[in-house]
Amino acid sequence: MTMRSLAAYLFVLLLAFPAFAVEPDEILEDPVLEARARDLSKQLRCVVCQNQDIDSSNAGVARDLRILVRERLVAGDTDEQVLDFVVARYGDYVLFRPPWKPTTYALWIAPFLVLAIGATAAGAVLLRARSKSGPFGLSVQEEAEFADLKKHLEQER
Amino acid sequence: MKRLLVALPLLIVIVIGGFLLWGLNPERDPNAIPSVLISQPAPEFDLPPLEGIGVPGLARSDLTETGEPVVVNVFASWCVPCRAEHAELTRMVRDDGVRLMGINYKDKPKDALRWLNNLGNPYERIGTDLDGRAGIEWGISGVPETFIVDGSGTVLYRYVGPVVGDEAVEKLSTALAQVRANAGAGS
């Protein structure tokens, strides 16, 4: 490969940057607001192509929502107000992070609850194993029962 | 205590199995998004008419004092299922006395006009939503979508997708009949 074709090859590689869904005409001039808009867009679900955020979606509605988010920011809304605005129209469903409220308590608490139950069960099993003693790994109580049985057998003989 | 522990695996299997069974239910649509509009007043919007069609535009104020249930349909000429649905909606307007309002979603007015001139216009009012902003107010995820709004402007039902085929028509008709029955009982 000559130097020149190598250079051309590298140049073509440089052109292959990832495609973004956010189109140039959507981007705000104020870099701070734009950064907030990008951040908010990543928290909002696209309602057409679910499991994709509106920041990376090419769907028409996603684009409309991106523009809407930017409009609200320019109008002076806080991040929270922007999210509330979208939730008021599309419901909690559009949030990737579900809110903490009575209907979602189970959702948020369940993993910790399951972990606690598992830890308790594991702890109980381990503790019991440790409390066992004697040559056959019997607990003190089992040892006593065994001695009792042995005595009975000897008496019957 | 020990007996309880023995039953535990069975309990877990039943719980997980229950969820799996629920997931297999063919009636369940995992893509369905619960609408926040149901039982809420119709959203704020005010759309200009479609020039040349001869029916007025559509705004929230046109829905609040109708006195009877109306159907609001979001459509576009570029939407193929809308074409299929159009015949069914036309039939409902003709045979069932449905009052149909249209929101022409992100359409070129010229295309919408030609589309309606070709197929006929079943709509009593048509609002032209060029930038899709009214669509967002209604919380739509695409076209077509159909809403039933009662006589005082409260949204009572939403159907996502084309009203085509017996099942979809049945769903919309049943919902409309219920809304009408409730309105009759209420007045």
Interface residues (C-beta under 8 A of the other chain):
Chain A: V47 V48 Q50 G60 V61 D64 L65 L68 V87 A88 R89 Y90 G91 Y93
Chain B: N31 I33 P34 S35 V36 P43 K106 D131 G132 R133 G135 I136 E137 W138 G139 I140 S141 G142
